[in-house]
Amino acid sequence: MNAMLLLILLAGEAPATADAALLPNYSRIRPDVAAAGQPSREGLEGLARLGFRTVVNLRREDEDGVKDERAIVEAQGLRYVSVPITAASLTRDDVAAVAKVLEDPETGPVLLHCTTSNRVGGVWALIEAARGRPLEDAITEGKKAGLRGEAMIEAVRRVAGAPEAAKGP
């Protein structure tokens, strides 16, 4: 085991970077939390080696992708949590379920992922808003985690209870 990996494991931190072929749209959004799009099969199989202890998947069961993700993750001794959301279905309860995992000191480092990291960014924005960050600043933080779709940005505003953004003519 190399010294850098040992330090990551001892510190309980998510890696600062990751191979985009294995973990697309990867970013570390907090020392113990990383955001990503759908990991490749090889990416999933290497999560324990990267120091992750928990995977939170925001994808629905019927979406294309690795069908046996739970089995791959759990075979490494990692915790697997599914909180399936879409922009239309996102609720405060969904955000609270993810926040509960992220705030549990026994779960980190955590990989939080969806297909592209757009939903991850939406959930992250709402977690930041719940912590007291002004909504526009929270959305900016969400964009750093992958938030980019207009439908998800509107979902963030809806769940946060903000007035709808003005629509153009």
Backbone as JSON Lines, residues from 0, in Angstrom:
{"i":0,"aa":"M","n":[0.86,-1.18,0.0],"ca":[0.0,0.0,0.0],"c":[0.91,1.23,0.0]}
{"i":1,"aa":"N","n":[0.58,2.2,-0.88],"ca":[1.45,3.37,-0.93],"c":[1.15,4.32,0.23]}
{"i":2,"aa":"A","n":[2.08,5.21,0.52],"ca":[1.98,6.09,1.69],"c":[0.79,7.04,1.58]}
{"i":3,"aa":"M","n":[0.49,7.55,0.37],"ca":[-0.64,8.47,0.2],"c":[-1.95,7.77,0.53]}
{"i":4,"aa":"L","n":[-2.14,6.55,0.03],"ca":[-3.36,5.8,0.3],"c":[-3.48,5.52,1.8]}
{"i":5,"aa":"L","n":[-2.37,5.18,2.45],"ca":[-2.4,4.93,3.88],"c":[-2.83,6.18,4.65]}
{"i":6,"aa":"L","n":[-2.33,7.34,4.25],"ca":[-2.71,8.59,4.9],"c":[-4.2,8.87,4.71]}
{"i":7,"aa":"I","n":[-4.72,8.63,3.51],"ca":[-6.14,8.84,3.25],"c":[-6.97,7.94,4.15]}
{"i":8,"aa":"L","n":[-6.58,6.67,4.23],"ca":[-7.32,5.73,5.04],"c":[-7.3,6.11,6.51]}
{"i":9,"aa":"L","n":[-6.14,6.54,7.0],"ca":[-6.02,6.91,8.4],"c":[-6.78,8.2,8.71]}
{"i":10,"aa":"A","n":[-6.79,9.12,7.76],"ca":[-7.45,10.4,7.98],"c":[-8.96,10.31,7.77]}
{"i":11,"aa":"G","n":[-9.43,9.24,7.13],"ca":[-10.85,9.12,6.86],"c":[-11.32,10.1,5.81]}
{"i":12,"aa":"E","n":[-10.44,10.43,4.89],"ca":[-10.78,11.39,3.86],"c":[-11.01,10.7,2.53]}
{"i":13,"aa":"A","n":[-11.9,11.28,1.74],"ca":[-12.09,10.84,0.36],"c":[-10.89,11.31,-0.45]}
{"i":14,"aa":"P","n":[-10.51,10.55,-1.47],"ca":[-9.4,11.0,-2.31],"c":[-9.72,12.37,-2.93]}
{"i":15,"aa":"A","n":[-8.7,13.18,-3.11],"ca":[-8.89,14.51,-3.7],"c":[-9.27,14.42,-5.17]}
{"i":16,"aa":"T","n":[-8.78,13.4,-5.86],"ca":[-9.08,13.21,-7.28],"c":[-9.3,11.72,-7.54]}
{"i":17,"aa":"A","n":[-9.86,11.44,-8.69],"ca":[-10.05,10.05,-9.09],"c":[-10.02,9.96,-10.62]}
{"i":18,"aa":"D","n":[-9.7,8.79,-11.12],"ca":[-9.67,8.53,-12.55],"c":[-11.07,8.72,-13.12]}
{"i":19,"aa":"A","n":[-11.23,9.63,-14.08],"ca":[-12.54,9.94,-14.66],"c":[-13.15,8.75,-15.38]}
{"i":20,"aa":"A","n":[-12.33,7.82,-15.85],"ca":[-12.88,6.63,-16.5],"c":[-13.55,5.71,-15.49]}
{"i":21,"aa":"L","n":[-13.11,5.77,-14.24],"ca":[-13.66,4.93,-13.19],"c":[-14.76,5.63,-12.41]}
{"i":22,"aa":"L","n":[-14.54,6.91,-12.11],"ca":[-15.5,7.71,-11.34],"c":[-15.71,9.04,-12.07]}
{"i":23,"aa":"P","n":[-16.63,9.06,-13.05],"ca":[-16.83,10.29,-13.83],"c":[-17.37,11.44,-12.99]}
{"i":24,"aa":"N","n":[-16.99,12.65,-13.39],"ca":[-17.44,13.89,-12.73],"c":[-17.13,13.89,-11.23]}
{"i":25,"aa":"Y","n":[-16.03,13.29,-10.85],"ca":[-15.64,13.16,-9.45],"c":[-15.19,14.5,-8.88]}
{"i":26,"aa":"S","n":[-15.64,14.78,-7.68],"ca":[-15.13,15.94,-6.94],"c":[-15.27,15.65,-5.45]}
{"i":27,"aa":"R","n":[-14.32,16.14,-4.69],"ca":[-14.42,16.02,-3.23],"c":[-15.13,17.28,-2.75]}
{"i":28,"aa":"I","n":[-16.3,17.11,-2.13],"ca":[-17.1,18.26,-1.72],"c":[-16.97,18.57,-0.24]}
{"i":29,"aa":"R","n":[-16.38,17.67,0.48],"ca":[-16.04,17.83,1.88],"c":[-14.92,16.83,2.12]}
{"i":30,"aa":"P","n":[-14.07,17.01,3.09],"ca":[-12.96,16.07,3.24],"c":[-13.37,14.6,3.28]}
{"i":31,"aa":"D","n":[-14.57,14.32,3.8],"ca":[-14.99,12.94,3.92],"c":[-16.13,12.56,2.97]}
{"i":32,"aa":"V","n":[-16.44,13.44,2.0],"ca":[-17.54,13.19,1.06],"c":[-17.09,13.55,-0.35]}
{"i":33,"aa":"A","n":[-17.31,12.6,-1.27],"ca":[-17.03,12.84,-2.68],"c":[-18.31,12.67,-3.48]}
{"i":34,"aa":"A","n":[-18.42,13.45,-4.55],"ca":[-19.53,13.38,-5.48],"c":[-19.03,12.77,-6.78]}
{"i":35,"aa":"A","n":[-19.92,12.05,-7.47],"ca":[-19.53,11.47,-8.76],"c":[-20.76,11.1,-9.57]}
{"i":36,"aa":"G","n":[-20.51,10.88,-10.85],"ca":[-21.5,10.25,-11.71],"c":[-21.41,8.75,-11.49]}
{"i":37,"aa":"Q","n":[-22.11,7.99,-12.33],"ca":[-22.15,6.53,-12.17],"c":[-20.76,5.93,-12.32]}
{"i":38,"aa":"P","n":[-20.25,5.3,-11.27],"ca":[-18.94,4.64,-11.39],"c":[-19.01,3.47,-12.39]}
{"i":39,"aa":"S","n":[-17.92,3.25,-13.08],"ca":[-17.83,2.06,-13.92],"c":[-17.78,0.84,-13.0]}
{"i":40,"aa":"R","n":[-17.94,-0.32,-13.58],"ca":[-17.84,-1.54,-12.77],"c":[-16.48,-1.6,-12.06]}
{"i":41,"aa":"E","n":[-15.42,-1.28,-12.79],"ca":[-14.08,-1.29,-12.2],"c":[-13.96,-0.24,-11.11]}
{"i":42,"aa":"G","n":[-14.61,0.91,-11.31],"ca":[-14.61,1.95,-10.29],"c":[-15.31,1.47,-9.02]}
{"i":43,"aa":"L","n":[-16.45,0.81,-9.19],"ca":[-17.15,0.26,-8.03],"c":[-16.29,-0.76,-7.3]}
{"i":44,"aa":"E","n":[-15.64,-1.61,-8.07],"ca":[-14.82,-2.68,-7.47],"c":[-13.61,-2.14,-6.73]}
{"i":45,"aa":"G","n":[-13.2,-0.9,-7.01],"ca":[-12.03,-0.33,-6.36],"c":[-12.33,0.66,-5.25]}
{"i":46,"aa":"L","n":[-13.58,0.81,-4.87],"ca":[-13.92,1.83,-3.87],"c":[-13.29,1.58,-2.51]}
{"i":47,"aa":"A","n":[-13.22,0.34,-2.08],"ca":[-12.59,0.05,-0.78],"c":[-11.11,0.41,-0.82]}
{"i":48,"aa":"R","n":[-10.45,0.11,-1.93],"ca":[-9.02,0.44,-2.05],"c":[-8.8,1.95,-2.0]}
{"i":49,"aa":"L","n":[-9.79,2.73,-2.43],"ca":[-9.68,4.18,-2.38],"c":[-10.01,4.74,-1.0]}
{"i":50,"aa":"G","n":[-10.47,3.88,-0.1],"ca":[-10.73,4.29,1.26],"c":[-12.18,4.58,1.59]}
{"i":51,"aa":"F","n":[-13.07,4.43,0.62],"ca":[-14.48,4.69,0.91],"c":[-15.03,3.63,1.85]}
{"i":52,"aa":"R","n":[-15.97,4.05,2.69],"ca":[-16.62,3.13,3.62],"c":[-18.11,3.0,3.32]}
{"i":53,"aa":"T","n":[-18.66,4.01,2.61],"ca":[-20.09,4.03,2.32],"c":[-20.32,4.57,0.91]}
{"i":54,"aa":"V","n":[-21.33,4.02,0.24],"ca":[-21.76,4.51,-1.06],"c":[-23.24,4.87,-0.95]}
{"i":55,"aa":"V","n":[-23.58,6.09,-1.35],"ca":[-24.98,6.52,-1.4],"c":[-25.32,6.72,-2.88]}
{"i":56,"aa":"N","n":[-26.26,5.93,-3.36],"ca":[-26.68,5.97,-4.76],"c":[-28.02,6.68,-4.84]}
{"i":57,"aa":"L","n":[-28.11,7.72,-5.66],"ca":[-29.34,8.48,-5.84],"c":[-30.13,8.03,-7.07]}
{"i":58,"aa":"R","n":[-29.65,7.0,-7.75],"ca":[-30.31,6.53,-8.96],"c":[-31.47,5.59,-8.62]}
{"i":59,"aa":"R","n":[-32.47,5.59,-9.51],"ca":[-33.61,4.67,-9.37],"c":[-33.18,3.28,-9.84]}
{"i":60,"aa":"E","n":[-33.84,2.27,-9.31],"ca":[-33.55,0.88,-9.66],"c":[-33.72,0.6,-11.14]}
{"i":61,"aa":"D","n":[-34.64,1.3,-11.81],"ca":[-34.94,1.01,-13.21],"c":[-34.02,1.75,-14.2]}
{"i":62,"aa":"E","n":[-33.06,2.5,-13.7],"ca":[-32.14,3.21,-14.6],"c":[-31.07,2.26,-15.12]}
{"i":63,"aa":"D","n":[-30.61,2.54,-16.34],"ca":[-29.52,1.75,-16.92],"c":[-28.26,1.95,-16.1]}
{"i":64,"aa":"G","n":[-27.42,0.97,-16.13],"ca":[-26.16,1.05,-15.4],"c":[-25.82,-0.29,-14.8]}
{"i":65,"aa":"V","n":[-24.97,-0.27,-13.87],"ca":[-24.54,-1.51,-13.23],"c":[-25.69,-2.04,-12.37]}
{"i":66,"aa":"K","n":[-26.23,-3.18,-12.77],"ca":[-27.39,-3.75,-12.08],"c":[-27.04,-4.3,-10.7]}
{"i":67,"aa":"D","n":[-25.83,-4.8,-10.55],"ca":[-25.45,-5.44,-9.29],"c":[-24.56,-4.55,-8.43]}
{"i":68,"aa":"E","n":[-24.81,-3.22,-8.49],"ca":[-23.99,-2.28,-7.74],"c":[-23.98,-2.6,-6.24]}
{"i":69,"aa":"R","n":[-25.14,-2.85,-5.66],"ca":[-25.21,-3.14,-4.22],"c":[-24.3,-4.32,-3.88]}
{"i":70,"aa":"A","n":[-24.38,-5.39,-4.66],"ca":[-23.59,-6.59,-4.38],"c":[-22.09,-6.3,-4.49]}
{"i":71,"aa":"I","n":[-21.71,-5.53,-5.49],"ca":[-20.3,-5.19,-5.68],"c":[-19.78,-4.38,-4.49]}
{"i":72,"aa":"V","n":[-20.57,-3.4,-4.06],"ca":[-20.17,-2.54,-2.96],"c":[-20.11,-3.33,-1.65]}
{"i":73,"aa":"E","n":[-21.16,-4.09,-1.37],"ca":[-21.22,-4.83,-0.11],"c":[-20.18,-5.96,-0.06]}
{"i":74,"aa":"A","n":[-19.79,-6.51,-1.21],"ca":[-18.77,-7.56,-1.23],"c":[-17.41,-7.05,-0.73]}
{"i":75,"aa":"Q","n":[-17.23,-5.73,-0.78],"ca":[-15.99,-5.11,-0.29],"c":[-16.09,-4.74,1.18]}
{"i":76,"aa":"G","n":[-17.22,-5.04,1.8],"ca":[-17.42,-4.7,3.2],"c":[-17.88,-3.26,3.4]}
{"i":77,"aa":"L","n":[-18.32,-2.63,2.33],"ca":[-18.77,-1.25,2.41],"c":[-20.28,-1.19,2.64]}
{"i":78,"aa":"R","n":[-20.73,-0.09,3.21],"ca":[-22.16,0.13,3.41],"c":[-22.73,0.7,2.12]}
{"i":79,"aa":"Y","n":[-23.91,0.24,1.73],"ca":[-24.59,0.72,0.53],"c":[-25.94,1.29,0.93]}
{"i":80,"aa":"V","n":[-26.21,2.53,0.51],"ca":[-27.47,3.19,0.81],"c":[-28.08,3.67,-0.5]}
{"i":81,"aa":"S","n":[-29.34,3.35,-0.71],"ca":[-30.06,3.79,-1.9],"c":[-31.12,4.8,-1.48]}
{"i":82,"aa":"V","n":[-31.05,6.0,-2.09],"ca":[-32.06,7.04,-1.9],"c":[-32.43,7.5,-3.31]}
{"i":83,"aa":"P","n":[-33.29,6.72,-3.98],"ca":[-33.6,7.02,-5.38],"c":[-34.44,8.29,-5.53]}
{"i":84,"aa":"I","n":[-33.95,9.2,-6.37],"ca":[-34.66,10.47,-6.58],"c":[-34.63,10.85,-8.06]}
{"i":85,"aa":"T","n":[-35.55,11.74,-8.4],"ca":[-35.53,12.45,-9.67],"c":[-35.82,13.91,-9.31]}
{"i":86,"aa":"A","n":[-35.69,14.79,-10.29],"ca":[-36.03,16.19,-10.03],"c":[-37.49,16.31,-9.61]}
{"i":87,"aa":"A","n":[-38.36,15.52,-10.23],"ca":[-39.79,15.59,-9.93],"c":[-40.14,14.99,-8.57]}
{"i":88,"aa":"S","n":[-39.38,13.99,-8.13],"ca":[-39.74,13.29,-6.89],"c":[-39.01,13.78,-5.65]}
{"i":89,"aa":"L","n":[-37.99,14.61,-5.83],"ca":[-37.15,15.05,-4.71],"c":[-37.97,15.7,-3.6]}
{"i":90,"aa":"T","n":[-37.72,15.25,-2.35],"ca":[-38.41,15.79,-1.19],"c":[-37.41,16.13,-0.08]}
{"i":91,"aa":"R","n":[-37.9,16.82,0.91],"ca":[-37.07,17.1,2.09],"c":[-36.68,15.81,2.8]}
{"i":92,"aa":"D","n":[-37.57,14.82,2.79],"ca":[-37.25,13.54,3.42],"c":[-36.07,12.86,2.74]}
{"i":93,"aa":"D","n":[-36.0,12.96,1.4],"ca":[-34.87,12.41,0.67],"c":[-33.57,13.08,1.1]}
{"i":94,"aa":"V","n":[-33.61,14.39,1.18],"ca":[-32.43,15.16,1.58],"c":[-32.03,14.79,3.0]}
{"i":95,"aa":"A","n":[-33.01,14.67,3.88],"ca":[-32.73,14.31,5.27],"c":[-32.1,12.91,5.36]}
{"i":96,"aa":"A","n":[-32.56,11.98,4.53],"ca":[-32.0,10.63,4.54],"c":[-30.53,10.65,4.13]}
{"i":97,"aa":"V","n":[-30.2,11.44,3.11],"ca":[-28.8,11.55,2.69],"c":[-27.98,12.27,3.76]}
{"i":98,"aa":"A","n":[-28.5,13.36,4.28],"ca":[-27.78,14.13,5.31],"c":[-27.49,13.26,6.52]}
{"i":99,"aa":"K","n":[-28.43,12.41,6.9],"ca":[-28.23,11.52,8.06],"c":[-27.02,10.61,7.84]}
{"i":100,"aa":"V","n":[-26.88,10.08,6.65],"ca":[-25.73,9.23,6.34],"c":[-24.45,10.06,6.39]}
{"i":101,"aa":"L","n":[-24.47,11.23,5.76],"ca":[-23.27,12.06,5.68],"c":[-22.82,12.58,7.04]}
{"i":102,"aa":"E","n":[-23.74,12.76,7.95],"ca":[-23.39,13.3,9.27],"c":[-23.01,12.22,10.28]}
{"i":103,"aa":"D","n":[-23.18,10.97,9.92],"ca":[-22.8,9.86,10.81],"c":[-21.29,9.66,10.73]}
{"i":104,"aa":"P","n":[-20.56,9.89,11.83],"ca":[-19.1,9.79,11.78],"c":[-18.6,8.38,11.45]}
{"i":105,"aa":"E","n":[-19.43,7.39,11.57],"ca":[-19.02,6.01,11.27],"c":[-19.07,5.68,9.79]}
{"i":106,"aa":"T","n":[-19.67,6.55,8.96],"ca":[-19.88,6.2,7.56],"c":[-18.79,6.67,6.61]}
{"i":107,"aa":"G","n":[-18.02,7.67,6.98],"ca":[-17.09,8.28,6.04],"c":[-15.79,7.53,5.89]}
{"i":108,"aa":"P","n":[-15.17,7.75,4.78],"ca":[-15.53,8.56,3.64],"c":[-16.7,7.96,2.85]}
{"i":109,"aa":"V","n":[-17.5,8.88,2.28],"ca":[-18.71,8.51,1.55],"c":[-18.58,8.93,0.1]}
{"i":110,"aa":"L","n":[-19.0,8.04,-0.81],"ca":[-19.15,8.39,-2.21],"c":[-20.64,8.57,-2.46]}
{"i":111,"aa":"L","n":[-21.04,9.77,-2.85],"ca":[-22.42,10.11,-3.15],"c":[-22.51,10.23,-4.66]}
{"i":112,"aa":"H","n":[-23.34,9.39,-5.3],"ca":[-23.37,9.44,-6.76],"c":[-24.77,9.28,-7.33]}
{"i":113,"aa":"C","n":[-24.88,9.68,-8.61],"ca":[-26.06,9.44,-9.42],"c":[-25.53,9.14,-10.82]}
{"i":114,"aa":"T","n":[-26.21,9.52,-11.87],"ca":[-25.74,9.23,-13.22],"c":[-24.6,10.16,-13.63]}
{"i":115,"aa":"T","n":[-24.81,11.46,-13.42],"ca":[-23.83,12.46,-13.86],"c":[-23.31,13.35,-12.74]}
{"i":116,"aa":"S","n":[-23.89,13.28,-11.58],"ca":[-23.64,14.1,-10.4],"c":[-24.58,15.3,-10.32]}
{"i":117,"aa":"N","n":[-25.53,15.42,-11.24],"ca":[-26.52,16.5,-11.21],"c":[-27.42,16.38,-9.98]}
{"i":118,"aa":"R","n":[-27.94,15.19,-9.73],"ca":[-28.8,14.98,-8.55],"c":[-27.98,15.14,-7.27]}
{"i":119,"aa":"V","n":[-26.75,14.68,-7.31],"ca":[-25.86,14.85,-6.15],"c":[-25.75,16.34,-5.83]}
{"i":120,"aa":"G","n":[-25.5,17.16,-6.85],"ca":[-25.39,18.6,-6.64],"c":[-26.66,19.22,-6.09]}
{"i":121,"aa":"G","n":[-27.81,18.72,-6.55],"ca":[-29.08,19.22,-6.03],"c":[-29.26,18.9,-4.56]}
{"i":122,"aa":"V","n":[-28.98,17.67,-4.21],"ca":[-29.09,17.27,-2.8],"c":[-28.08,18.04,-1.96]}
{"i":123,"aa":"W","n":[-26.86,18.18,-2.47],"ca":[-25.84,18.91,-1.72],"c":[-26.26,20.36,-1.5]}
{"i":124,"aa":"A","n":[-26.85,21.0,-2.52],"ca":[-27.32,22.38,-2.36],"c":[-28.36,22.47,-1.25]}
{"i":125,"aa":"L","n":[-29.26,21.51,-1.19],"ca":[-30.29,21.52,-0.16],"c":[-29.73,21.23,1.23]}
{"i":126,"aa":"I","n":[-28.71,20.4,1.31],"ca":[-28.05,20.17,2.59],"c":[-27.37,21.45,3.06]}
{"i":127,"aa":"E","n":[-26.71,22.13,2.14],"ca":[-26.07,23.4,2.49],"c":[-27.1,24.45,2.9]}
{"i":128,"aa":"A","n":[-28.23,24.51,2.21],"ca":[-29.28,25.46,2.57],"c":[-29.84,25.14,3.95]}
{"i":129,"aa":"A","n":[-30.0,23.87,4.25],"ca":[-30.5,23.46,5.56],"c":[-29.53,23.84,6.67]}
{"i":130,"aa":"R","n":[-28.26,23.94,6.35],"ca":[-27.25,24.36,7.32],"c":[-27.23,25.87,7.51]}
{"i":131,"aa":"G","n":[-28.09,26.58,6.79],"ca":[-28.18,28.02,6.96],"c":[-27.54,28.84,5.86]}
{"i":132,"aa":"R","n":[-26.98,28.19,4.86],"ca":[-26.37,28.95,3.76],"c":[-27.51,29.56,2.92]}
{"i":133,"aa":"P","n":[-27.4,30.83,2.52],"ca":[-28.43,31.41,1.65],"c":[-28.61,30.55,0.4]}
{"i":134,"aa":"L","n":[-29.85,30.45,-0.08],"ca":[-30.17,29.52,-1.16],"c":[-29.3,29.71,-2.39]}
{"i":135,"aa":"E","n":[-29.09,30.92,-2.83],"ca":[-28.27,31.12,-4.04],"c":[-26.83,30.66,-3.82]}
{"i":136,"aa":"D","n":[-26.31,30.88,-2.62],"ca":[-24.96,30.39,-2.3],"c":[-24.96,28.87,-2.24]}
{"i":137,"aa":"A","n":[-26.02,28.29,-1.7],"ca":[-26.14,26.82,-1.64],"c":[-26.2,26.23,-3.04]}
{"i":138,"aa":"I","n":[-26.92,26.9,-3.94],"ca":[-26.98,26.42,-5.33],"c":[-25.61,26.51,-5.97]}
{"i":139,"aa":"T","n":[-24.86,27.55,-5.67],"ca":[-23.48,27.66,-6.19],"c":[-22.64,26.49,-5.69]}
{"i":140,"aa":"E","n":[-22.79,26.12,-4.42],"ca":[-22.06,24.96,-3.88],"c":[-22.54,23.68,-4.56]}
{"i":141,"aa":"G","n":[-23.84,23.59,-4.81],"ca":[-24.38,22.44,-5.51],"c":[-23.8,22.3,-6.91]}
{"i":142,"aa":"K","n":[-23.59,23.41,-7.57],"ca":[-23.0,23.38,-8.92],"c":[-21.57,22.86,-8.87]}
{"i":143,"aa":"K","n":[-20.84,23.15,-7.81],"ca":[-19.49,22.61,-7.65],"c":[-19.52,21.09,-7.5]}
{"i":144,"aa":"A","n":[-20.65,20.57,-7.01],"ca":[-20.8,19.12,-6.82],"c":[-21.45,18.46,-8.03]}
{"i":145,"aa":"G","n":[-21.81,19.23,-9.06],"ca":[-22.35,18.64,-10.27],"c":[-23.72,19.13,-10.69]}
{"i":146,"aa":"L","n":[-24.38,19.96,-9.89],"ca":[-25.69,20.48,-10.25],"c":[-25.6,21.31,-11.52]}
{"i":147,"aa":"R","n":[-26.4,20.96,-12.53],"ca":[-26.38,21.76,-13.74],"c":[-27.7,21.77,-14.5]}
{"i":148,"aa":"G","n":[-28.56,20.81,-14.29],"ca":[-29.82,20.75,-15.02],"c":[-30.85,21.71,-14.47]}
{"i":149,"aa":"E","n":[-31.55,22.4,-15.37],"ca":[-32.57,23.37,-14.95],"c":[-33.67,22.7,-14.13]}
{"i":150,"aa":"A","n":[-34.06,21.48,-14.51],"ca":[-35.12,20.79,-13.76],"c":[-34.67,20.53,-12.32]}
{"i":151,"aa":"M","n":[-33.4,20.17,-12.13],"ca":[-32.91,19.9,-10.78],"c":[-32.75,21.21,-10.0]}
{"i":152,"aa":"I","n":[-32.32,22.27,-10.66],"ca":[-32.22,23.58,-9.98],"c":[-33.6,24.02,-9.52]}
{"i":153,"aa":"E","n":[-34.61,23.85,-10.36],"ca":[-35.98,24.19,-9.97],"c":[-36.46,23.3,-8.83]}
{"i":154,"aa":"A","n":[-36.05,22.02,-8.85],"ca":[-36.4,21.11,-7.75],"c":[-35.79,21.58,-6.44]}
{"i":155,"aa":"V","n":[-34.56,22.05,-6.5],"ca":[-33.89,22.58,-5.31],"c":[-34.7,23.77,-4.77]}
{"i":156,"aa":"R","n":[-35.09,24.67,-5.64],"ca":[-35.88,25.83,-5.22],"c":[-37.22,25.38,-4.63]}
{"i":157,"aa":"R","n":[-37.85,24.41,-5.26],"ca":[-39.15,23.92,-4.78],"c":[-39.02,23.31,-3.39]}
{"i":158,"aa":"V","n":[-38.05,22.43,-3.21],"ca":[-37.88,21.76,-1.92],"c":[-37.46,22.75,-0.84]}
{"i":159,"aa":"A","n":[-36.67,23.74,-1.23],"ca":[-36.24,24.77,-0.27],"c":[-37.36,25.74,0.07]}
{"i":160,"aa":"G","n":[-38.45,25.7,-0.71],"ca":[-39.56,26.59,-0.45],"c":[-39.38,27.97,-1.02]}
{"i":161,"aa":"A","n":[-38.46,28.11,-1.98],"ca":[-38.21,29.4,-2.6],"c":[-39.26,29.67,-3.67]}
{"i":162,"aa":"P","n":[-39.57,30.94,-3.92],"ca":[-40.48,31.25,-5.02],"c":[-39.86,30.79,-6.34]}
{"i":163,"aa":"E","n":[-40.72,30.4,-7.28],"ca":[-40.2,29.95,-8.57],"c":[-39.43,31.08,-9.23]}
{"i":164,"aa":"A","n":[-38.36,30.69,-9.92],"ca":[-37.58,31.68,-10.65],"c":[-38.45,32.27,-11.75]}
{"i":165,"aa":"A","n":[-38.25,33.53,-12.02],"ca":[-39.03,34.17,-13.08],"c":[-38.76,33.51,-14.41]}
{"i":166,"aa":"K","n":[-39.81,33.24,-15.13],"ca":[-39.69,32.61,-16.45],"c":[-39.6,33.71,-17.5]}
{"i":167,"aa":"G","n":[-38.85,33.43,-18.52],"ca":[-38.73,34.38,-19.64],"c":[-40.01,34.43,-20.46]}
{"i":168,"aa":"P","n":[-40.14,35.43,-21.37],"ca":[-41.36,35.56,-22.18],"c":[-41.57,34.42,-23.12]}
